[in-house]
Amino acid sequence: MPPEIENEVKLFISGGIEKWSGATGVDVINACKTIKDSLDKQLGPSFHCVMGEGFSFEVTAQAKSSLYVYFAGRLGVLVFKC
């Protein structure tokens, strides 16, 4: 992703995770839905969000539209547009 878009996406990711964090951990289903909906509204439709611990992936995405980050060192978040 271009750096300016990447920073914006990271803000959406951290906001979605913080919104759905609780004493028992992160509600990954609602966090992913929040992140995806926010990205679709801001950057256009067809974004996807995958979140969890210990997963691998192989996806086909639009050029320069995928981002894989770790949140708090253990929670992997994959965002891509296809």
PDB file as gemmi writes it, atoms N, CA and C in Angstrom:
CRYST1    1.000    1.000    1.000  90.00  90.00  90.00 P 1                      
ATOM      1  N   MET A   1       0.841  -1.185   0.000  1.00  0.00           N  
ATOM      2  CA  MET A   1       0.000   0.000   0.000  1.00  0.00           C  
ATOM      3  C   MET A   1       0.880   1.240   0.000  1.00  0.00           C  
ATOM      4  N   PRO A   2       0.396   2.295  -0.615  1.00  0.00           N  
ATOM      5  CA  PRO A   2       1.118   3.563  -0.517  1.00  0.00           C  
ATOM      6  C   PRO A   2       1.168   4.011   0.951  1.00  0.00           C  
ATOM      7  N   PRO A   3       2.240   4.669   1.364  1.00  0.00           N  
ATOM      8  CA  PRO A   3       2.412   5.027   2.782  1.00  0.00           C  
ATOM      9  C   PRO A   3       1.263   5.831   3.390  1.00  0.00           C  
ATOM     10  N   GLU A   4       0.686   6.765   2.632  1.00  0.00           N  
ATOM     11  CA  GLU A   4      -0.398   7.575   3.204  1.00  0.00           C  
ATOM     12  C   GLU A   4      -1.652   6.738   3.443  1.00  0.00           C  
ATOM     13  N   ILE A   5      -1.941   5.805   2.552  1.00  0.00           N  
ATOM     14  CA  ILE A   5      -3.087   4.903   2.736  1.00  0.00           C  
ATOM     15  C   ILE A   5      -2.784   3.911   3.856  1.00  0.00           C  
ATOM     16  N   GLU A   6      -1.557   3.412   3.901  1.00  0.00           N  
ATOM     17  CA  GLU A   6      -1.162   2.445   4.929  1.00  0.00           C  
ATOM     18  C   GLU A   6      -1.359   3.014   6.332  1.00  0.00           C  
ATOM     19  N   ASN A   7      -0.971   4.258   6.540  1.00  0.00           N  
ATOM     20  CA  ASN A   7      -1.149   4.882   7.855  1.00  0.00           C  
ATOM     21  C   ASN A   7      -2.619   5.009   8.225  1.00  0.00           C  
ATOM     22  N   GLU A   8      -3.447   5.344   7.244  1.00  0.00           N  
ATOM     23  CA  GLU A   8      -4.878   5.463   7.488  1.00  0.00           C  
ATOM     24  C   GLU A   8      -5.485   4.094   7.838  1.00  0.00           C  
ATOM     25  N   VAL A   9      -5.069   3.062   7.119  1.00  0.00           N  
ATOM     26  CA  VAL A   9      -5.568   1.710   7.383  1.00  0.00           C  
ATOM     27  C   VAL A   9      -5.145   1.248   8.778  1.00  0.00           C  
ATOM     28  N   LYS A  10      -3.921   1.548   9.167  1.00  0.00           N  
ATOM     29  CA  LYS A  10      -3.452   1.181  10.508  1.00  0.00           C  
ATOM     30  C   LYS A  10      -4.297   1.850  11.594  1.00  0.00           C  
ATOM     31  N   LEU A  11      -4.719   3.081  11.353  1.00  0.00           N  
ATOM     32  CA  LEU A  11      -5.590   3.765  12.310  1.00  0.00           C  
ATOM     33  C   LEU A  11      -6.949   3.070  12.410  1.00  0.00           C  
ATOM     34  N   PHE A  12      -7.502   2.636  11.281  1.00  0.00           N  
ATOM     35  CA  PHE A  12      -8.760   1.903  11.297  1.00  0.00           C  
ATOM     36  C   PHE A  12      -8.607   0.573  12.040  1.00  0.00           C  
ATOM     37  N   ILE A  13      -7.483  -0.100  11.829  1.00  0.00           N  
ATOM     38  CA  ILE A  13      -7.234  -1.382  12.498  1.00  0.00           C  
ATOM     39  C   ILE A  13      -7.155  -1.191  14.008  1.00  0.00           C  
ATOM     40  N   SER A  14      -6.337  -0.244  14.444  1.00  0.00           N  
ATOM     41  CA  SER A  14      -6.192  -0.038  15.885  1.00  0.00           C  
ATOM     42  C   SER A  14      -7.501   0.436  16.511  1.00  0.00           C  
ATOM     43  N   GLY A  15      -8.245   1.281  15.813  1.00  0.00           N  
ATOM     44  CA  GLY A  15      -9.538   1.738  16.326  1.00  0.00           C  
ATOM     45  C   GLY A  15     -10.548   0.616  16.454  1.00  0.00           C  
ATOM     46  N   GLY A  16     -10.606  -0.265  15.444  1.00  0.00           N  
ATOM     47  CA  GLY A  16     -11.532  -1.393  15.497  1.00  0.00           C  
ATOM     48  C   GLY A  16     -11.200  -2.375  16.604  1.00  0.00           C  
ATOM     49  N   ILE A  17      -9.916  -2.626  16.795  1.00  0.00           N  
ATOM     50  CA  ILE A  17      -9.501  -3.556  17.850  1.00  0.00           C  
ATOM     51  C   ILE A  17      -9.757  -2.954  19.224  1.00  0.00           C  
ATOM     52  N   GLU A  18      -9.414  -1.701  19.406  1.00  0.00           N  
ATOM     53  CA  GLU A  18      -9.632  -1.060  20.702  1.00  0.00           C  
ATOM     54  C   GLU A  18     -11.115  -0.967  21.043  1.00  0.00           C  
ATOM     55  N   LYS A  19     -11.945  -0.741  20.029  1.00  0.00           N  
ATOM     56  CA  LYS A  19     -13.388  -0.643  20.268  1.00  0.00           C  
ATOM     57  C   LYS A  19     -13.956  -1.964  20.783  1.00  0.00           C  
ATOM     58  N   TRP A  20     -13.448  -3.087  20.291  1.00  0.00           N  
ATOM     59  CA  TRP A  20     -13.995  -4.390  20.640  1.00  0.00           C  
ATOM     60  C   TRP A  20     -13.109  -5.189  21.598  1.00  0.00           C  
ATOM     61  N   SER A  21     -12.185  -4.518  22.286  1.00  0.00           N  
ATOM     62  CA  SER A  21     -11.362  -5.177  23.297  1.00  0.00           C  
ATOM     63  C   SER A  21     -12.087  -5.140  24.634  1.00  0.00           C  
ATOM     64  N   GLY A  22     -11.961  -6.237  25.360  1.00  0.00           N  
ATOM     65  CA  GLY A  22     -12.575  -6.313  26.681  1.00  0.00           C  
ATOM     66  C   GLY A  22     -11.705  -7.114  27.616  1.00  0.00           C  
ATOM     67  N   ALA A  23     -12.246  -7.439  28.764  1.00  0.00           N  
ATOM     68  CA  ALA A  23     -11.506  -8.192  29.776  1.00  0.00           C  
ATOM     69  C   ALA A  23     -11.156  -9.599  29.298  1.00  0.00           C  
ATOM     70  N   THR A  24     -11.973 -10.145  28.420  1.00  0.00           N  
ATOM     71  CA  THR A  24     -11.732 -11.510  27.934  1.00  0.00           C  
ATOM     72  C   THR A  24     -10.937 -11.542  26.636  1.00  0.00           C  
ATOM     73  N   GLY A  25     -10.547 -10.399  26.116  1.00  0.00           N  
ATOM     74  CA  GLY A  25      -9.791 -10.345  24.871  1.00  0.00           C  
ATOM     75  C   GLY A  25     -10.508  -9.525  23.828  1.00  0.00           C  
ATOM     76  N   VAL A  26     -10.167  -9.779  22.583  1.00  0.00           N  
ATOM     77  CA  VAL A  26     -10.731  -9.024  21.464  1.00  0.00           C  
ATOM     78  C   VAL A  26     -11.839  -9.842  20.808  1.00  0.00           C  
ATOM     79  N   ASP A  27     -12.975  -9.222  20.579  1.00  0.00           N  
ATOM     80  CA  ASP A  27     -14.057  -9.836  19.804  1.00  0.00           C  
ATOM     81  C   ASP A  27     -13.682  -9.665  18.333  1.00  0.00           C  
ATOM     82  N   VAL A  28     -12.979 -10.667  17.783  1.00  0.00           N  
ATOM     83  CA  VAL A  28     -12.406 -10.527  16.442  1.00  0.00           C  
ATOM     84  C   VAL A  28     -13.471 -10.413  15.353  1.00  0.00           C  
ATOM     85  N   ILE A  29     -14.601 -11.034  15.525  1.00  0.00           N  
ATOM     86  CA  ILE A  29     -15.653 -10.967  14.504  1.00  0.00           C  
ATOM     87  C   ILE A  29     -16.157  -9.535  14.349  1.00  0.00           C  
ATOM     88  N   ASN A  30     -16.503  -8.901  15.456  1.00  0.00           N  
ATOM     89  CA  ASN A  30     -17.002  -7.526  15.382  1.00  0.00           C  
ATOM     90  C   ASN A  30     -15.894  -6.539  15.037  1.00  0.00           C  
ATOM     91  N   ALA A  31     -14.673  -6.795  15.494  1.00  0.00           N  
ATOM     92  CA  ALA A  31     -13.554  -5.916  15.138  1.00  0.00           C  
ATOM     93  C   ALA A  31     -13.306  -5.956  13.631  1.00  0.00           C  
ATOM     94  N   CYS A  32     -13.307  -7.150  13.049  1.00  0.00           N  
ATOM     95  CA  CYS A  32     -13.122  -7.278  11.595  1.00  0.00           C  
ATOM     96  C   CYS A  32     -14.241  -6.577  10.833  1.00  0.00           C  
ATOM     97  N   LYS A  33     -15.467  -6.748  11.305  1.00  0.00           N  
ATOM     98  CA  LYS A  33     -16.601  -6.107  10.636  1.00  0.00           C  
ATOM     99  C   LYS A  33     -16.474  -4.589  10.698  1.00  0.00           C  
ATOM    100  N   THR A  34     -16.071  -4.061  11.833  1.00  0.00           N  
ATOM    101  CA  THR A  34     -15.888  -2.619  11.987  1.00  0.00           C  
ATOM    102  C   THR A  34     -14.793  -2.102  11.058  1.00  0.00           C  
ATOM    103  N   ILE A  35     -13.663  -2.815  11.014  1.00  0.00           N  
ATOM    104  CA  ILE A  35     -12.546  -2.411  10.157  1.00  0.00           C  
ATOM    105  C   ILE A  35     -12.960  -2.448   8.688  1.00  0.00           C  
ATOM    106  N   LYS A  36     -13.605  -3.545   8.274  1.00  0.00           N  
ATOM    107  CA  LYS A  36     -14.026  -3.699   6.874  1.00  0.00           C  
ATOM    108  C   LYS A  36     -15.020  -2.608   6.479  1.00  0.00           C  
ATOM    109  N   ASP A  37     -16.012  -2.365   7.320  1.00  0.00           N  
ATOM    110  CA  ASP A  37     -17.019  -1.338   7.015  1.00  0.00           C  
ATOM    111  C   ASP A  37     -16.385   0.051   6.921  1.00  0.00           C  
ATOM    112  N   SER A  38     -15.455   0.348   7.811  1.00  0.00           N  
ATOM    113  CA  SER A  38     -14.785   1.644   7.795  1.00  0.00           C  
ATOM    114  C   SER A  38     -13.959   1.820   6.523  1.00  0.00           C  
ATOM    115  N   LEU A  39     -13.233   0.769   6.135  1.00  0.00           N  
ATOM    116  CA  LEU A  39     -12.421   0.840   4.921  1.00  0.00           C  
ATOM    117  C   LEU A  39     -13.285   0.958   3.669  1.00  0.00           C  
ATOM    118  N   ASP A  40     -14.383   0.220   3.630  1.00  0.00           N  
ATOM    119  CA  ASP A  40     -15.290   0.304   2.479  1.00  0.00           C  
ATOM    120  C   ASP A  40     -15.859   1.710   2.320  1.00  0.00           C  
ATOM    121  N   LYS A  41     -16.221   2.350   3.437  1.00  0.00           N  
ATOM    122  CA  LYS A  41     -16.763   3.706   3.372  1.00  0.00           C  
ATOM    123  C   LYS A  41     -15.706   4.717   2.961  1.00  0.00           C  
ATOM    124  N   GLN A  42     -14.494   4.568   3.510  1.00  0.00           N  
ATOM    125  CA  GLN A  42     -13.446   5.562   3.274  1.00  0.00           C  
ATOM    126  C   GLN A  42     -12.717   5.370   1.943  1.00  0.00           C  
ATOM    127  N   LEU A  43     -12.414   4.109   1.580  1.00  0.00           N  
ATOM    128  CA  LEU A  43     -11.552   3.840   0.427  1.00  0.00           C  
ATOM    129  C   LEU A  43     -12.229   3.075  -0.707  1.00  0.00           C  
ATOM    130  N   GLY A  44     -13.502   2.826  -0.605  1.00  0.00           N  
ATOM    131  CA  GLY A  44     -14.212   2.108  -1.654  1.00  0.00           C  
ATOM    132  C   GLY A  44     -14.466   0.662  -1.273  1.00  0.00           C  
ATOM    133  N   PRO A  45     -15.441   0.029  -1.926  1.00  0.00           N  
ATOM    134  CA  PRO A  45     -15.864  -1.317  -1.537  1.00  0.00           C  
ATOM    135  C   PRO A  45     -14.875  -2.426  -1.892  1.00  0.00           C  
ATOM    136  N   SER A  46     -15.191  -3.579  -1.354  1.00  0.00           N  
ATOM    137  CA  SER A  46     -14.520  -4.860  -1.579  1.00  0.00           C  
ATOM    138  C   SER A  46     -13.279  -5.087  -0.724  1.00  0.00           C  
ATOM    139  N   PHE A  47     -13.195  -4.462   0.452  1.00  0.00           N  
ATOM    140  CA  PHE A  47     -12.122  -4.789   1.385  1.00  0.00           C  
ATOM    141  C   PHE A  47     -12.505  -6.023   2.182  1.00  0.00           C  
ATOM    142  N   HIS A  48     -11.507  -6.757   2.612  1.00  0.00           N  
ATOM    143  CA  HIS A  48     -11.687  -7.933   3.458  1.00  0.00           C  
ATOM    144  C   HIS A  48     -10.729  -7.817   4.627  1.00  0.00           C  
ATOM    145  N   CYS A  49     -11.125  -8.371   5.776  1.00  0.00           N  
ATOM    146  CA  CYS A  49     -10.298  -8.311   6.969  1.00  0.00           C  
ATOM    147  C   CYS A  49     -10.285  -9.690   7.623  1.00  0.00           C  
ATOM    148  N   VAL A  50      -9.093 -10.173   7.925  1.00  0.00           N  
ATOM    149  CA  VAL A  50      -8.910 -11.448   8.621  1.00  0.00           C  
ATOM    150  C   VAL A  50      -8.056 -11.159   9.845  1.00  0.00           C  
ATOM    151  N   MET A  51      -8.479 -11.695  10.995  1.00  0.00           N  
ATOM    152  CA  MET A  51      -7.774 -11.406  12.233  1.00  0.00           C  
ATOM    153  C   MET A  51      -7.710 -12.655  13.091  1.00  0.00           C  
ATOM    154  N   GLY A  52      -6.580 -12.869  13.750  1.00  0.00           N  
ATOM    155  CA  GLY A  52      -6.462 -13.994  14.657  1.00  0.00           C  
ATOM    156  C   GLY A  52      -5.019 -14.270  15.034  1.00  0.00           C  
ATOM    157  N   GLU A  53      -4.835 -15.384  15.704  1.00  0.00           N  
ATOM    158  CA  GLU A  53      -3.509 -15.808  16.120  1.00  0.00           C  
ATOM    159  C   GLU A  53      -3.174 -17.108  15.405  1.00  0.00           C  
ATOM    160  N   GLY A  54      -1.966 -17.213  14.899  1.00  0.00           N  
ATOM    161  CA  GLY A  54      -1.492 -18.457  14.313  1.00  0.00           C  
ATOM    162  C   GLY A  54      -2.212 -18.877  13.051  1.00  0.00           C  
ATOM    163  N   PHE A  55      -2.333 -18.018  12.070  1.00  0.00           N  
ATOM    164  CA  PHE A  55      -2.946 -18.404  10.800  1.00  0.00           C  
ATOM    165  C   PHE A  55      -2.002 -18.055   9.659  1.00  0.00           C  
ATOM    166  N   SER A  56      -2.157 -18.751   8.571  1.00  0.00           N  
ATOM    167  CA  SER A  56      -1.413 -18.428   7.364  1.00  0.00           C  
ATOM    168  C   SER A  56      -2.421 -18.081   6.276  1.00  0.00           C  
ATOM    169  N   PHE A  57      -1.938 -17.534   5.186  1.00  0.00           N  
ATOM    170  CA  PHE A  57      -2.864 -17.119   4.142  1.00  0.00           C  
ATOM    171  C   PHE A  57      -2.174 -17.121   2.794  1.00  0.00           C  
ATOM    172  N   GLU A  58      -3.002 -17.235   1.794  1.00  0.00           N  
ATOM    173  CA  GLU A  58      -2.586 -17.062   0.406  1.00  0.00           C  
ATOM    174  C   GLU A  58      -3.788 -16.471  -0.308  1.00  0.00           C  
ATOM    175  N   VAL A  59      -3.679 -15.209  -0.675  1.00  0.00           N  
ATOM    176  CA  VAL A  59      -4.800 -14.506  -1.294  1.00  0.00           C  
ATOM    177  C   VAL A  59      -4.351 -13.827  -2.573  1.00  0.00           C  
ATOM    178  N   THR A  60      -5.309 -13.590  -3.426  1.00  0.00           N  
ATOM    179  CA  THR A  60      -5.087 -12.779  -4.620  1.00  0.00           C  
ATOM    180  C   THR A  60      -5.785 -11.453  -4.372  1.00  0.00           C  
ATOM    181  N   ALA A  61      -5.013 -10.381  -4.415  1.00  0.00           N  
ATOM    182  CA  ALA A  61      -5.565  -9.061  -4.114  1.00  0.00           C  
ATOM    183  C   ALA A  61      -5.175  -8.086  -5.214  1.00  0.00           C  
ATOM    184  N   GLN A  62      -5.856  -6.960  -5.248  1.00  0.00           N  
ATOM    185  CA  GLN A  62      -5.492  -5.911  -6.188  1.00  0.00           C  
ATOM    186  C   GLN A  62      -4.085  -5.424  -5.857  1.00  0.00           C  
ATOM    187  N   ALA A  63      -3.380  -4.977  -6.861  1.00  0.00           N  
ATOM    188  CA  ALA A  63      -2.017  -4.480  -6.663  1.00  0.00           C  
ATOM    189  C   ALA A  63      -2.000  -3.331  -5.649  1.00  0.00           C  
ATOM    190  N   LYS A  64      -1.056  -3.373  -4.756  1.00  0.00           N  
ATOM    191  CA  LYS A  64      -0.849  -2.332  -3.745  1.00  0.00           C  
ATOM    192  C   LYS A  64      -2.084  -2.099  -2.895  1.00  0.00           C  
ATOM    193  N   SER A  65      -2.785  -3.180  -2.529  1.00  0.00           N  
ATOM    194  CA  SER A  65      -3.986  -3.017  -1.710  1.00  0.00           C  
ATOM    195  C   SER A  65      -4.039  -3.996  -0.539  1.00  0.00           C  
ATOM    196  N   SER A  66      -2.921  -4.608  -0.175  1.00  0.00           N  
ATOM    197  CA  SER A  66      -2.949  -5.540   0.953  1.00  0.00           C  
ATOM    198  C   SER A  66      -1.985  -5.075   2.034  1.00  0.00           C  
ATOM    199  N   LEU A  67      -2.332  -5.412   3.271  1.00  0.00           N  
ATOM    200  CA  LEU A  67      -1.514  -5.042   4.415  1.00  0.00           C  
ATOM    201  C   LEU A  67      -1.654  -6.138   5.470  1.00  0.00           C  
ATOM    202  N   TYR A  68      -0.513  -6.592   5.997  1.00  0.00           N  
ATOM    203  CA  TYR A  68      -0.493  -7.591   7.060  1.00  0.00           C  
ATOM    204  C   TYR A  68       0.301  -7.011   8.211  1.00  0.00           C  
ATOM    205  N   VAL A  69      -0.336  -6.861   9.371  1.00  0.00           N  
ATOM    206  CA  VAL A  69       0.318  -6.268  10.535  1.00  0.00           C  
ATOM    207  C   VAL A  69       0.039  -7.119  11.768  1.00  0.00           C  
ATOM    208  N   TYR A  70       0.887  -6.937  12.768  1.00  0.00           N  
ATOM    209  CA  TYR A  70       0.655  -7.537  14.079  1.00  0.00           C  
ATOM    210  C   TYR A  70       0.233  -6.440  15.035  1.00  0.00           C  
ATOM    211  N   PHE A  71      -0.774  -6.748  15.848  1.00  0.00           N  
ATOM    212  CA  PHE A  71      -1.245  -5.801  16.852  1.00  0.00           C  
ATOM    213  C   PHE A  71      -0.890  -6.368  18.215  1.00  0.00           C  
ATOM    214  N   ALA A  72      -0.206  -5.606  19.013  1.00  0.00           N  
ATOM    215  CA  ALA A  72       0.226  -6.015  20.359  1.00  0.00           C  
ATOM    216  C   ALA A  72       1.112  -7.254  20.316  1.00  0.00           C  
ATOM    217  N   GLY A  73       1.791  -7.477  19.215  1.00  0.00           N  
ATOM    218  CA  GLY A  73       2.762  -8.560  19.109  1.00  0.00           C  
ATOM    219  C   GLY A  73       2.215  -9.956  18.928  1.00  0.00           C  
ATOM    220  N   ARG A  74       0.905 -10.163  19.021  1.00  0.00           N  
ATOM    221  CA  ARG A  74       0.379 -11.521  18.920  1.00  0.00           C  
ATOM    222  C   ARG A  74      -0.824 -11.665  17.994  1.00  0.00           C  
ATOM    223  N   LEU A  75      -1.535 -10.608  17.759  1.00  0.00           N  
ATOM    224  CA  LEU A  75      -2.749 -10.650  16.963  1.00  0.00           C  
ATOM    225  C   LEU A  75      -2.434 -10.212  15.539  1.00  0.00           C  
ATOM    226  N   GLY A  76      -2.540 -11.147  14.586  1.00  0.00           N  
ATOM    227  CA  GLY A  76      -2.279 -10.826  13.186  1.00  0.00           C  
ATOM    228  C   GLY A  76      -3.527 -10.285  12.518  1.00  0.00           C  
ATOM    229  N   VAL A  77      -3.337  -9.261  11.691  1.00  0.00           N  
ATOM    230  CA  VAL A  77      -4.461  -8.654  10.975  1.00  0.00           C  
ATOM    231  C   VAL A  77      -4.067  -8.531   9.506  1.00  0.00           C  
ATOM    232  N   LEU A  78      -4.867  -9.135   8.650  1.00  0.00           N  
ATOM    233  CA  LEU A  78      -4.674  -9.049   7.207  1.00  0.00           C  
ATOM    234  C   LEU A  78      -5.836  -8.262   6.624  1.00  0.00           C  
ATOM    235  N   VAL A  79      -5.524  -7.218   5.873  1.00  0.00           N  
ATOM    236  CA  VAL A  79      -6.522  -6.397   5.185  1.00  0.00           C  
ATOM    237  C   VAL A  79      -6.144  -6.386   3.713  1.00  0.00           C  
ATOM    238  N   PHE A  80      -7.105  -6.682   2.852  1.00  0.00           N  
ATOM    239  CA  PHE A  80      -6.838  -6.647   1.423  1.00  0.00           C  
ATOM    240  C   PHE A  80      -8.099  -6.314   0.654  1.00  0.00           C  
ATOM    241  N   LYS A  81      -7.893  -5.853  -0.578  1.00  0.00           N  
ATOM    242  CA  LYS A  81      -9.004  -5.494  -1.455  1.00  0.00           C  
ATOM    243  C   LYS A  81      -8.931  -6.371  -2.692  1.00  0.00           C  
ATOM    244  N   CYS A  82     -10.072  -6.926  -3.084  1.00  0.00           N  
ATOM    245  CA  CYS A  82     -10.081  -7.740  -4.307  1.00  0.00           C  
ATOM    246  C   CYS A  82     -11.315  -7.464  -5.131  1.00  0.00           C  
TER     247      CYS A  82                                                      
END                                                                             
